[in-house]
Protein backbone atom coordinates (compact mmCIF):
# COMPACT_ATOMS: atom_id res chain seq x y z
CA UNK A 1 0.00 0.00 0.00
CA UNK A 2 1.18 3.51 -0.81
CA UNK A 3 0.18 6.75 0.88
CA UNK A 4 0.62 10.35 -0.25
CA UNK A 5 0.31 13.45 1.89
CA UNK A 6 -0.37 16.50 -0.26
CA UNK A 7 -0.32 20.10 1.04
CA UNK A 8 -2.99 22.71 0.56
CA UNK A 9 -2.03 25.70 -1.54
CA UNK A 10 -2.83 29.37 -1.79
CA UNK A 11 -2.61 30.72 -5.32
CA UNK A 12 -2.03 34.19 -6.77
CA UNK A 13 -0.70 35.77 -3.53
CA UNK A 14 -2.37 38.98 -4.58
CA UNK A 15 -0.96 40.08 -7.97
CA UNK A 16 0.42 36.77 -9.29
CA UNK A 17 -2.75 35.67 -11.07
CA UNK A 18 -2.28 32.14 -12.47
CA UNK A 19 1.48 32.53 -11.87
CA UNK A 20 2.27 32.23 -8.16
CA UNK A 21 1.31 29.65 -5.56
CA UNK A 22 2.49 28.66 -2.10
CA UNK A 23 2.10 25.35 -0.25
CA UNK A 24 0.68 25.30 3.29
CA UNK A 25 0.94 22.74 6.07
CA UNK A 26 -2.69 21.62 5.76
CA UNK A 27 -3.04 18.26 4.05
CA UNK A 28 -5.15 15.77 2.18
CA UNK A 29 -4.07 12.14 2.41
CA UNK A 30 -4.66 9.43 -0.17
CA UNK A 31 -3.90 5.72 0.23
CA UNK A 32 -4.00 3.13 -2.54
CA UNK A 33 -3.49 -0.60 -2.82
CA UNK A 34 -3.61 -2.76 -5.93
CA UNK A 35 -6.15 -5.59 -5.77
CA UNK A 36 -7.66 -8.17 -8.11
CA UNK A 37 -11.29 -7.16 -7.56
CA UNK A 38 -12.17 -3.90 -9.30
CA UNK A 39 -12.52 -0.48 -7.72
CA UNK A 40 -13.31 0.43 -4.11
CA UNK A 41 -13.16 4.05 -2.86
CA UNK A 42 -13.63 5.12 0.77
CA UNK A 43 -13.73 8.77 1.81
CA UNK A 44 -13.24 10.19 5.30
CA UNK A 45 -13.35 13.77 6.48
CA UNK A 46 -14.52 16.82 4.56
CA UNK A 47 -16.86 16.10 1.66
CA UNK A 48 -17.24 12.43 2.57
CA UNK A 49 -21.00 12.50 2.01
CA UNK A 50 -20.96 14.51 -1.21
CA UNK A 51 -18.03 13.17 -3.24
CA UNK A 52 -18.57 10.21 -5.60
CA UNK A 53 -17.08 6.80 -4.82
CA UNK A 54 -17.26 5.39 -8.34
CA UNK A 55 -15.17 5.92 -11.46
CA UNK A 56 -16.28 9.55 -11.66
CA UNK A 57 -14.19 10.33 -8.56
CA UNK A 58 -11.40 12.78 -9.42
CA UNK A 59 -8.60 10.73 -7.87
CA UNK A 60 -9.59 7.66 -9.90
CA UNK A 61 -9.92 9.66 -13.09
CA UNK A 62 -6.49 11.21 -12.50
CA UNK A 63 -4.88 7.83 -11.85
CA UNK A 64 -6.59 6.39 -14.91
CA UNK A 65 -5.19 9.29 -16.98
CA UNK A 66 -1.65 8.38 -15.97
CA UNK A 67 -2.17 4.63 -16.34
CA UNK A 68 -3.17 5.25 -19.97
CA UNK A 69 0.01 7.25 -20.59
CA UNK A 70 2.13 4.58 -18.86
CA UNK A 71 0.36 1.69 -20.62
CA UNK A 72 -0.25 0.14 -17.21
CA UNK A 73 -3.51 -1.37 -16.05
CA UNK A 74 -4.03 -2.70 -12.50
CA UNK A 75 -6.73 -5.32 -12.06
CA UNK A 76 -8.26 -3.38 -9.19
CA UNK A 77 -7.67 -0.58 -6.71
CA UNK A 78 -8.57 0.11 -3.10
CA UNK A 79 -8.45 3.89 -2.63
CA UNK A 80 -8.93 5.79 0.61
CA UNK A 81 -9.18 9.58 0.79
CA UNK A 82 -8.74 11.39 4.10
CA UNK A 83 -9.82 14.93 3.32
CA UNK A 84 -8.71 17.71 5.68
CA UNK A 85 -8.77 20.63 3.24
CA UNK A 86 -12.12 22.41 2.73
CA UNK A 87 -13.61 21.90 -0.73
CA UNK A 88 -14.17 24.83 -3.12
CA UNK A 89 -12.70 27.38 -0.71
CA UNK A 90 -9.65 28.51 -2.69
CA UNK A 91 -7.17 26.25 -0.91
CA UNK A 92 -6.30 23.89 -3.75
CA UNK A 93 -8.34 20.86 -2.65
CA UNK A 94 -8.74 19.62 -6.23
CA UNK A 95 -5.03 20.21 -6.88
CA UNK A 96 -4.16 17.91 -3.96
CA UNK A 97 -6.30 15.15 -5.44
CA UNK A 98 -4.82 15.58 -8.91
CA UNK A 99 -1.23 15.66 -7.65
CA UNK A 100 -1.80 12.81 -5.21
CA UNK A 101 -3.49 10.66 -7.85
CA UNK A 102 -0.71 11.25 -10.38
CA UNK A 103 2.06 10.49 -7.88
CA UNK A 104 0.35 7.32 -6.67
CA UNK A 105 -0.38 6.07 -10.18
CA UNK A 106 3.17 6.87 -11.26
CA UNK A 107 4.50 4.91 -8.27
CA UNK A 108 2.31 1.89 -9.00
CA UNK A 109 3.38 1.96 -12.65
CA UNK A 110 7.08 1.86 -11.71
CA UNK A 111 7.81 5.62 -11.85
CA UNK A 112 8.01 6.06 -15.62
CA UNK A 113 7.51 9.84 -15.40
CA UNK A 114 9.61 12.61 -13.83
CA UNK A 115 8.29 15.36 -11.58
CA UNK A 116 8.47 17.79 -14.51
CA UNK A 117 6.27 15.48 -16.56
CA UNK A 118 3.86 15.01 -13.64
CA UNK A 119 3.59 18.79 -13.29
CA UNK A 120 2.67 19.13 -16.96
CA UNK A 121 0.07 16.37 -16.60
CA UNK A 122 -1.36 18.04 -13.50
CA UNK A 123 -1.59 21.44 -15.19
CA UNK A 124 -3.33 19.86 -18.19
CA UNK A 125 -5.94 18.28 -15.92
CA UNK A 126 -6.38 21.30 -13.62
CA UNK A 127 -6.20 23.87 -16.42
CA UNK A 128 -3.48 26.02 -14.83
CA UNK A 129 -0.34 25.34 -12.76
CA UNK A 130 -0.58 27.83 -9.89
CA UNK A 131 -2.01 25.33 -7.37
CA UNK A 132 -0.67 22.01 -8.64
CA UNK A 133 2.96 23.24 -8.80
CA UNK A 134 3.34 24.07 -5.08
CA UNK A 135 1.25 21.03 -4.11
CA UNK A 136 3.76 18.85 -5.96
CA UNK A 137 6.96 20.75 -5.17
CA UNK A 138 6.35 22.74 -1.97
CA UNK A 139 7.51 26.26 -1.26
CA UNK A 140 6.58 29.23 -3.43
CA UNK A 141 6.48 28.33 -7.11
CA UNK A 142 6.51 30.67 -10.10
CA UNK A 143 5.00 28.94 -13.14
CA UNK A 144 4.97 29.94 -16.81
CA UNK A 145 3.13 28.18 -19.64
CA UNK A 146 5.08 28.37 -22.92
CA UNK A 147 3.59 28.63 -26.39
CA UNK A 148 4.24 24.89 -26.66
CA UNK A 149 2.01 24.33 -23.60
CA UNK A 150 4.98 23.29 -21.46
CA UNK A 151 5.42 24.42 -17.86
CA UNK A 152 8.59 26.25 -16.88
CA UNK A 153 8.81 26.81 -13.14
CA UNK A 154 11.08 28.09 -10.41
CA UNK A 155 10.70 27.16 -6.76
CA UNK A 156 11.85 29.69 -4.19
CA UNK A 157 12.03 29.43 -0.43
CA UNK A 158 8.75 30.02 1.35
CA UNK A 159 8.66 32.95 3.77
CA UNK A 160 9.25 32.21 7.45
CA UNK A 161 5.91 33.69 8.43
CA UNK A 162 2.66 32.57 9.93
CA UNK A 163 -0.20 32.13 7.50
CA UNK A 164 -3.69 32.88 8.74
CA UNK A 165 -6.39 31.39 6.52
CA UNK A 166 -9.91 32.75 6.99
CA UNK A 167 -12.41 30.24 5.63
CA UNK A 168 -15.99 31.40 4.99
CA UNK A 169 -18.71 28.78 5.33
CA UNK A 170 -19.75 28.73 1.68
CA UNK A 171 -18.34 27.34 -1.53
CA UNK A 172 -17.15 29.28 -4.55
CA UNK A 173 -16.18 27.35 -7.66
CA UNK A 174 -13.20 28.43 -9.73
CA UNK A 175 -15.46 28.49 -12.78
CA UNK A 176 -17.84 30.94 -11.12
CA UNK A 177 -14.97 33.12 -9.91
CA UNK A 178 -13.46 33.25 -13.41
CA UNK A 179 -16.74 34.18 -15.06
CA UNK A 180 -16.72 37.62 -13.41
CA UNK A 181 -13.27 38.52 -14.77
CA UNK A 182 -13.02 40.87 -17.76
CA UNK A 183 -11.83 39.66 -21.14
CA UNK A 184 -9.31 42.55 -21.26
CA UNK A 185 -7.56 44.80 -18.75
CA UNK A 186 -5.93 48.18 -19.14
CA UNK A 187 -2.25 48.66 -19.85
CA UNK A 188 -1.86 50.51 -16.54
CA UNK A 189 -3.41 47.65 -14.57
CA UNK A 190 -1.14 45.14 -16.29
CA UNK A 191 1.93 47.21 -15.38
CA UNK A 192 0.61 47.62 -11.82
CA UNK A 193 0.48 43.85 -11.34
CA UNK A 194 3.74 43.08 -13.14
CA UNK A 195 5.62 45.50 -10.88
CA UNK A 196 4.18 43.95 -7.75
CA UNK A 197 4.86 40.37 -8.82
CA UNK A 198 8.52 41.27 -9.36
CA UNK A 199 8.71 43.04 -6.02
CA UNK A 200 6.95 40.14 -4.25
CA UNK A 201 9.44 37.56 -5.52
CA UNK A 202 12.29 39.83 -4.44
CA UNK A 203 10.71 40.37 -0.99
CA UNK A 204 10.43 36.61 -0.44
CA UNK A 205 13.97 35.93 -1.63
CA UNK A 206 15.53 38.69 0.47
CA UNK A 207 13.14 38.27 3.43
CA UNK A 208 12.25 41.95 3.20
CA UNK A 209 8.79 41.53 4.65
CA UNK A 210 8.19 45.27 5.03
CA UNK A 211 7.47 45.25 1.28
CA UNK A 212 4.65 42.72 1.49
CA UNK A 213 1.77 45.15 2.00
CA UNK A 214 2.58 46.78 -1.33
CA UNK A 215 3.45 43.47 -3.01
CA UNK A 216 0.03 41.94 -2.35
CA UNK A 217 -1.86 44.72 -4.16
CA UNK A 218 -3.75 43.61 -7.25
CA UNK A 219 -5.89 45.01 -10.07
CA UNK A 220 -6.48 41.93 -12.23
CA UNK A 221 -8.91 39.80 -10.25
CA UNK A 222 -9.67 40.72 -6.64
CA UNK A 223 -11.81 43.78 -7.27
CA UNK A 224 -13.92 41.87 -9.80
CA UNK A 225 -14.45 38.99 -7.36
CA UNK A 226 -15.22 41.18 -4.36
CA UNK A 227 -19.00 40.94 -4.78
CA UNK A 228 -18.75 37.13 -4.63
CA UNK A 229 -17.25 37.32 -1.13
CA UNK A 230 -19.37 39.60 1.09
CA UNK A 231 -17.23 41.70 3.41
CA UNK A 232 -13.97 40.92 1.62
CA UNK A 233 -12.83 44.53 1.36
CA UNK A 234 -13.44 45.22 5.04
CA UNK A 235 -11.81 41.94 6.06
CA UNK A 236 -8.65 42.91 4.20
CA UNK A 237 -8.61 46.44 5.65
CA UNK A 238 -9.22 45.47 9.27
CA UNK A 239 -6.83 42.51 9.23
CA UNK A 240 -4.08 44.88 8.06
CA UNK A 241 -5.01 47.26 10.88
CA UNK A 242 -4.63 44.38 13.35
CA UNK A 243 -1.16 43.36 12.27
CA UNK A 244 -1.31 41.40 9.01
CA UNK A 245 1.75 42.15 6.89
CA UNK A 246 -0.20 41.28 3.76
CA UNK A 247 -3.59 39.81 2.99
CA UNK A 248 -5.35 38.69 -0.17
CA UNK A 249 -7.99 36.42 -1.60
CA UNK A 250 -6.71 32.83 -1.63
CA UNK A 251 -6.90 31.55 -5.18
CA UNK A 252 -10.40 32.02 -6.52
CA UNK A 253 -11.72 32.38 -2.97
CA UNK A 254 -13.73 32.67 -0.88
CA UNK A 255 -10.94 32.05 1.66
CA UNK A 256 -8.69 34.93 2.66
CA UNK A 257 -4.98 34.40 3.40
CA UNK A 258 -2.91 36.72 5.58
CA UNK A 259 0.83 36.67 6.31
CA UNK A 260 2.06 37.80 9.70
CA UNK A 261 5.07 37.62 11.99
CA UNK A 262 2.88 37.72 15.09
CA UNK A 263 -0.68 38.50 16.19
CA UNK A 264 -1.92 35.53 14.16
CA UNK A 265 -4.77 34.81 16.60
CA UNK A 266 -5.86 38.43 16.62
CA UNK A 267 -5.78 38.54 12.81
CA UNK A 268 -7.77 35.30 12.59
CA UNK A 269 -10.40 36.51 15.04
CA UNK A 270 -10.69 39.79 13.13
CA UNK A 271 -11.33 37.93 9.87
CA UNK A 272 -14.06 35.83 11.52
CA UNK A 273 -15.63 38.86 13.22
CA UNK A 274 -15.80 41.01 10.08
CA UNK A 275 -17.27 38.18 8.01
CA UNK A 276 -19.91 37.73 10.73
CA UNK A 277 -20.82 41.41 10.44
CA UNK A 278 -21.73 40.66 6.83
CA UNK A 279 -23.79 37.60 7.70
CA UNK A 280 -21.06 35.10 6.78
CA UNK A 281 -20.06 32.39 9.24
CA UNK A 282 -16.32 31.70 9.03
CA UNK A 283 -13.47 30.03 10.86
CA UNK A 284 -9.73 30.43 10.64
CA UNK A 285 -6.66 28.21 10.67
CA UNK A 286 -3.09 29.20 11.46
CA UNK A 287 -0.63 27.40 9.20
CA UNK A 288 2.95 27.68 8.08
CA UNK A 289 4.27 27.47 4.53
CA UNK A 290 5.17 23.92 3.47
CA UNK A 291 8.58 23.46 1.85
CA UNK A 292 8.49 19.78 0.87
CA UNK A 293 5.42 19.35 -1.32
CA UNK A 294 3.89 15.92 -1.78
CA UNK A 295 5.31 13.04 0.27
CA UNK A 296 4.82 9.41 -0.78
CA UNK A 297 5.25 6.47 1.63
CA UNK A 298 5.33 2.70 1.11
CA UNK A 299 3.32 1.31 4.03
Secondary structure, 3 states (H helix, E strand, C coil): CEEEEEEEEEECCCCCCCCEEEEEEEEEEEEEEEECCEEEEEEEECCCCCCCCCCCCHHHHHHHHHHHHHCCCCCEEEEEEEECCCCCCCCCHHHHHHHHHHHHHHHHCCCCCCHHHHHHHHHHHHCCCCCHHHHHHCCEEEEEECCCCCEEEEEECCCCCEEEEEEECCCCCHHHHHHCCCCCCCHHHHHHHHHHHHHHHHHHHHCCHHHHHHHCCCCCCHHHHHHHCCCHHHHHHHHHHCCCCEEEECCCCCCEEEEECCCHHHHHHHHHHHHHHCCCCEEEEEEEECCCCCEEEEC
